[in-house]
């Protein structure tokens, strides 16, 4: 697992959001999504205490669960392997792509528009709409800290 502490300290200073270890209940909920161990391990040490607002919004685990169970597009793309963990200010979503993980079992991060996803989305449509924006969470957070995240969706 990459060493996140310096990056988290920078993001905390920029956003005014503290990061803390997640509760066991929240970690169990992440595993049920089902996020791979490197992502659960990150949140075990570095859960945002609240929404961390920078260029985009990084969500605490309770909001991640809500995004993927109750809100669009998360509720419709999660069954296809895309787990929302951050959003743009207009509601588009950054997702862990569980369909494409690297040799360390870390998923890439993709951007999916909330405007074009409905309950009838197919796996092939989700693949077409999922725009790669970072090779893993660490790279995503680096871009977040530099305010260099791609916010242009595929339609």
Backbone bond lengths (Angstrom), bond angles and torsions (degrees), N, CA, C in turn:
res aa  C-N    CA-C-N  psi(-1)  N-CA   C-N-CA  omega(-1)  CA-C   N-CA-C  phi
1 X - - - 1.457 - - 1.528 108.72 -
2 X 1.341 116.31 133.14 1.468 118.30 178.35 1.529 111.37 -60.67
3 X 1.298 115.50 157.73 1.463 120.77 177.00 1.525 107.58 -84.97
4 X 1.315 115.48 108.68 1.455 122.65 -173.53 1.529 114.30 -92.59
5 X 1.320 119.86 -17.15 1.462 121.02 -165.75 1.525 113.69 -56.49
6 X 1.329 118.33 -45.34 1.467 120.53 -179.10 1.528 110.38 -61.93
7 X 1.316 116.53 -43.63 1.452 121.86 179.33 1.529 111.28 -65.28
8 X 1.310 116.88 -41.77 1.466 121.06 178.30 1.522 110.37 -65.05
9 X 1.319 117.32 -40.39 1.470 120.20 176.56 1.522 110.79 -59.90
10 X 1.324 117.17 -41.64 1.458 121.63 178.68 1.534 110.52 -63.90
11 X 1.323 117.19 -47.13 1.462 121.28 -179.91 1.527 110.38 -63.76
12 X 1.303 117.06 -40.51 1.469 121.05 178.00 1.527 110.71 -60.41
13 X 1.328 117.22 -44.28 1.468 121.34 179.30 1.531 110.90 -64.97
14 X 1.325 116.59 -38.44 1.469 120.47 -178.46 1.521 112.17 -71.54
15 X 1.327 117.19 -37.78 1.465 120.94 -172.23 1.524 113.61 -100.10
16 X 1.334 116.62 -17.59 1.456 119.70 -174.95 1.520 113.20 76.28
17 X 1.312 116.44 11.95 1.464 121.79 -179.46 1.517 109.44 -100.27
18 X 1.314 116.43 133.57 1.457 119.72 175.10 1.531 108.88 -86.69
19 X 1.308 115.05 153.57 1.461 122.24 176.02 1.515 106.83 -118.20
20 X 1.310 116.68 142.50 1.463 121.92 -174.29 1.526 109.59 -144.09
21 X 1.322 116.83 165.43 1.467 118.81 173.24 1.535 110.13 -66.02
22 X 1.306 116.35 139.79 1.462 121.63 178.68 1.525 110.71 -77.94
23 X 1.305 115.71 155.50 1.464 121.43 176.34 1.530 109.77 -73.99
24 X 1.303 116.18 159.04 1.470 120.64 177.25 1.521 111.03 -61.99
25 X 1.329 117.35 -36.74 1.464 120.79 178.96 1.527 110.38 -62.82
26 X 1.320 116.92 -42.94 1.461 120.33 178.90 1.530 111.15 -67.75
27 X 1.316 117.17 -38.81 1.469 119.79 178.54 1.526 110.85 -65.17
28 X 1.324 117.08 -38.27 1.468 120.74 176.04 1.523 110.80 -61.85
29 X 1.333 116.15 -39.47 1.466 120.37 178.65 1.531 110.93 -64.52
30 X 1.320 117.23 -39.26 1.470 120.23 177.00 1.522 111.21 -64.49
31 X 1.318 116.13 -41.62 1.472 119.45 179.34 1.525 110.74 -62.59
32 X 1.327 116.39 -32.01 1.461 120.64 -178.43 1.526 112.29 -74.17
33 X 1.318 118.79 -12.94 1.474 120.37 -175.78 1.534 115.20 -70.36
34 X 1.218 129.02 -32.68 1.463 135.82 -0.59 1.536 110.41 -106.55
35 X 1.290 116.72 108.25 1.465 120.77 178.40 1.521 110.76 -81.15
36 X 1.330 117.96 143.17 1.469 120.80 -179.76 1.536 111.30 -70.52
37 X 1.310 115.02 160.95 1.469 121.97 -176.14 1.525 114.98 -51.95
38 X 1.336 121.15 -42.81 1.469 118.33 -179.44 1.538 113.15 -58.59
39 X 1.318 117.70 -34.19 1.466 120.77 179.39 1.527 109.89 -75.16
40 X 1.306 116.99 -43.87 1.471 120.36 177.13 1.524 109.62 -62.03
41 X 1.323 116.93 -40.80 1.475 120.71 178.25 1.524 111.67 -61.53
42 X 1.344 116.86 -38.83 1.466 119.94 176.85 1.530 110.06 -60.09
43 X 1.319 116.95 -52.45 1.468 120.62 -178.19 1.519 112.46 -66.70
44 X 1.324 117.03 -25.72 1.474 119.72 176.72 1.524 110.64 -59.15
45 X 1.320 116.49 -29.48 1.468 121.55 -179.50 1.524 113.99 -107.31
46 X 1.347 117.61 -26.45 1.468 120.59 -167.23 1.527 113.59 -135.24
47 X 1.308 118.17 53.58 1.465 119.07 175.28 1.524 109.52 -80.79
48 X 1.346 118.36 131.72 1.465 118.55 174.04 1.531 109.26 -62.48
49 X 1.328 116.79 137.39 1.469 120.05 179.15 1.519 111.26 -71.81
50 X 1.321 116.19 -20.89 1.451 124.18 -179.74 1.528 106.01 -155.31
51 X 1.306 117.50 -178.97 1.453 120.30 176.11 1.525 109.06 -61.80
52 X 1.325 116.70 124.37 1.467 121.73 177.20 1.523 106.63 -94.03
53 X 1.328 115.74 107.76 1.463 120.66 -176.98 1.517 110.86 -99.23
54 X 1.315 113.89 119.63 1.451 122.50 173.02 1.513 105.56 -130.92
55 X 1.320 117.00 -126.54 1.456 120.39 173.09 1.531 109.64 -61.40
56 X 1.330 116.21 -35.77 1.462 123.75 176.78 1.528 107.76 -134.33
57 X 1.308 116.51 -177.41 1.464 121.98 -178.76 1.529 111.00 -106.31
58 X 1.338 115.72 126.01 1.472 122.09 171.60 1.523 106.64 -98.61
59 X 1.309 116.54 127.80 1.464 120.37 -173.04 1.526 113.55 -98.49
60 X 1.354 116.61 145.50 1.462 120.08 168.85 1.533 109.09 -70.73
61 X 1.297 116.68 167.01 1.461 121.20 -172.38 1.519 113.28 -59.31
62 X 1.319 119.04 -40.79 1.470 120.21 179.89 1.529 110.78 -57.03
63 X 1.328 117.28 -39.10 1.462 121.43 178.36 1.524 111.51 -74.03
64 X 1.325 116.85 -34.24 1.469 120.03 176.05 1.529 109.15 -60.70
65 X 1.309 116.74 -44.42 1.470 120.91 179.12 1.530 109.79 -60.91
66 X 1.327 116.91 -47.12 1.467 121.37 179.55 1.533 110.56 -61.35
67 X 1.340 116.92 -44.75 1.469 120.83 179.90 1.524 111.85 -56.29
68 X 1.331 116.73 -37.56 1.461 120.96 -174.00 1.519 114.22 -92.59
69 X 1.309 117.98 -12.34 1.470 121.07 178.40 1.516 113.06 -105.91
70 X 1.341 116.80 -36.21 1.460 120.14 -167.69 1.522 115.89 -119.41
71 X 1.327 119.05 -20.09 1.461 120.99 -171.17 1.530 112.41 -111.21
72 X 1.309 115.09 158.48 1.466 122.29 178.21 1.524 108.02 -95.02
73 X 1.307 119.42 133.81 1.455 127.57 9.06 1.531 114.56 -94.61
74 X 1.338 118.22 -5.33 1.458 120.84 -173.35 1.517 115.12 -51.16
75 X 1.322 117.27 -45.54 1.469 119.77 -177.95 1.520 112.10 -62.07
76 X 1.334 116.65 -25.84 1.466 120.18 -177.81 1.522 113.95 -96.26
77 X 1.344 117.25 -25.42 1.469 118.21 179.99 1.529 112.78 -96.75
78 X 1.327 117.96 -21.54 1.473 120.30 178.73 1.531 112.15 -56.21
79 X 1.337 119.47 -41.64 1.477 118.58 177.90 1.533 113.48 -62.41
80 X 1.333 116.70 -16.81 1.469 121.34 178.49 1.526 111.98 -98.59
81 X 1.352 117.35 8.34 1.464 120.49 174.66 1.513 115.71 95.99
82 X 1.337 118.61 17.16 1.459 122.39 179.20 1.525 108.95 -116.11
83 X 1.330 116.88 111.18 1.462 122.19 -174.58 1.526 109.30 -107.13
84 X 1.328 116.36 114.84 1.461 123.64 -178.98 1.528 109.86 -68.90
85 X 1.350 116.42 135.26 1.464 120.61 174.53 1.527 112.76 -136.98
86 X 1.333 116.67 -9.49 1.461 121.51 179.86 1.523 107.44 -153.14
87 X 1.349 115.71 159.21 1.451 119.75 -179.45 1.525 110.66 -140.81
88 X 1.336 114.38 157.08 1.454 119.60 170.08 1.523 107.43 -79.40
89 X 1.324 116.83 171.76 1.456 120.29 179.30 1.523 112.59 -72.17
90 X 1.339 117.17 -15.25 1.466 119.44 176.74 1.527 112.35 -98.99
91 X 1.329 117.80 3.32 1.462 120.71 172.62 1.512 116.61 102.29
92 X 1.326 118.36 0.48 1.462 119.09 174.65 1.529 108.15 -73.82
93 X 1.320 117.06 157.98 1.460 120.11 -167.86 1.521 114.27 -122.41
94 X 1.330 113.93 140.29 1.458 121.71 170.42 1.519 106.34 -97.36
95 X 1.323 114.43 128.88 1.459 120.59 -174.04 1.525 111.29 -126.91
96 X 1.323 114.95 147.29 1.451 120.22 166.07 1.518 105.76 -76.68
97 X 1.317 117.24 127.23 1.459 122.71 178.65 1.521 108.12 -93.10
98 X 1.315 115.73 97.36 1.465 121.09 -177.43 1.517 112.10 -72.35
99 X 1.321 117.07 -8.89 1.460 121.57 177.80 1.520 112.34 -81.73
100 X 1.328 116.18 -15.90 1.462 120.36 -178.68 1.527 109.69 -136.35
101 X 1.327 114.98 99.88 1.462 121.03 179.23 1.526 109.00 -118.33
102 X 1.338 115.67 152.33 1.458 119.99 -179.70 1.525 110.73 -86.86
103 X 1.317 115.99 -172.85 1.474 120.81 -176.85 1.524 113.00 -66.19
104 X 1.330 118.08 -18.09 1.479 121.87 175.98 1.528 110.84 -93.37
105 X 1.324 117.87 8.86 1.459 124.69 -179.13 1.529 112.03 67.38
106 X 1.344 116.16 28.38 1.462 120.90 177.28 1.525 108.86 -98.63
107 X 1.326 117.19 126.56 1.458 119.57 179.97 1.524 111.90 -77.42
108 X 1.324 114.99 150.89 1.455 118.76 171.93 1.528 107.76 -72.63
109 X 1.323 116.33 168.30 1.461 122.09 178.63 1.521 107.90 -113.31
110 X 1.334 115.30 132.81 1.459 121.57 179.93 1.528 109.77 -125.28
111 X 1.317 115.56 160.08 1.459 123.42 177.01 1.524 108.03 -111.18
112 X 1.347 116.11 131.61 1.466 121.66 179.12 1.529 108.68 -130.78
113 X 1.320 116.20 131.53 1.456 121.76 179.55 1.522 110.95 -72.85
114 X 1.323 116.12 141.09 1.461 120.93 175.33 1.539 110.86 -80.00
115 X 1.317 117.63 -14.79 1.456 121.31 -173.86 1.521 114.24 -79.20
116 X 1.314 118.18 -20.79 1.467 120.14 -172.39 1.526 113.81 -117.43
117 X 1.322 116.93 7.90 1.464 120.78 -177.90 1.526 109.11 -107.52
118 X 1.325 114.70 128.18 1.461 121.17 175.91 1.509 110.44 -127.15
119 X 1.307 115.93 177.29 1.464 119.93 -176.14 1.517 113.38 -64.97
120 X 1.334 117.32 -17.34 1.457 120.91 -178.78 1.532 113.13 -96.52
121 X 1.338 118.22 12.39 1.467 120.54 -178.77 1.531 110.40 -60.66
122 X 1.320 114.66 137.66 1.465 119.84 177.72 1.527 109.61 -95.41
123 X 1.306 115.62 166.25 1.464 120.48 177.53 1.525 110.31 -60.63
124 X 1.342 117.33 -40.44 1.466 120.72 179.58 1.527 111.56 -64.65
125 X 1.321 117.79 -39.35 1.469 120.56 177.49 1.524 110.63 -66.12
126 X 1.330 116.51 -41.23 1.469 120.15 178.74 1.521 110.49 -61.41
127 X 1.310 116.97 -42.14 1.469 121.02 178.06 1.529 110.01 -60.20
128 X 1.323 117.28 -43.94 1.469 121.52 -179.16 1.532 111.53 -64.77
129 X 1.327 118.13 -36.38 1.464 122.52 -176.53 1.528 113.57 -84.02
130 X 1.321 117.49 -17.08 1.472 121.97 -175.71 1.531 110.15 -79.96
131 X 1.312 115.67 103.76 1.465 121.40 -177.74 1.520 109.81 -92.28
132 X 1.332 119.22 116.89 1.465 120.96 178.49 1.534 111.35 -62.08
133 X 1.342 116.22 131.95 1.468 120.59 179.18 1.533 112.84 -125.82
134 X 1.333 117.45 -16.96 1.469 120.95 177.65 1.519 108.74 -158.74
135 X 1.336 115.56 147.32 1.469 119.13 -177.97 1.523 112.07 -73.95
136 X 1.343 117.43 -20.29 1.467 121.30 179.39 1.528 109.13 -166.08
137 X 1.320 116.79 179.94 1.463 121.82 -178.63 1.521 111.92 -62.94
138 X 1.309 118.25 -40.90 1.457 120.99 -178.58 1.530 110.44 -59.71
139 X 1.322 116.65 -48.02 1.459 119.70 178.82 1.529 110.89 -62.93
140 X 1.320 117.72 -39.47 1.463 120.97 176.62 1.528 110.67 -58.90
141 X 1.326 117.25 -46.59 1.464 120.89 -179.14 1.529 111.81 -66.91
142 X 1.321 117.21 -34.95 1.470 119.71 174.79 1.533 110.09 -60.94
143 X 1.319 116.61 -44.81 1.464 121.05 179.79 1.531 110.63 -68.11
144 X 1.314 116.76 -36.43 1.468 120.98 175.30 1.523 109.65 -59.01
145 X 1.318 116.99 -48.41 1.464 122.10 -177.87 1.533 111.32 -63.38
146 X 1.327 116.84 -34.15 1.474 121.11 179.78 1.536 112.68 -88.43
147 X 1.339 115.98 -2.06 1.469 122.40 -176.51 1.523 110.94 56.91
148 X 1.327 115.22 46.49 1.461 122.22 -178.58 1.525 112.79 -122.37
149 X 1.321 117.48 26.36 1.460 119.72 -179.86 1.523 111.08 -77.91
150 X 1.304 115.15 139.39 1.456 122.05 174.62 1.532 107.64 -71.80
151 X 1.321 117.37 126.92 1.466 122.20 178.87 1.526 112.17 -117.57
152 X 1.326 117.17 10.39 1.467 121.40 -178.59 1.527 109.60 -94.57
153 X 1.303 116.33 112.05 1.462 121.87 -177.19 1.519 112.15 -81.91
154 X 1.323 115.07 165.99 1.445 123.48 170.48 1.532 106.73 -92.63
155 X 1.313 116.21 133.81 1.483 120.21 179.19 1.500 111.42 -118.35
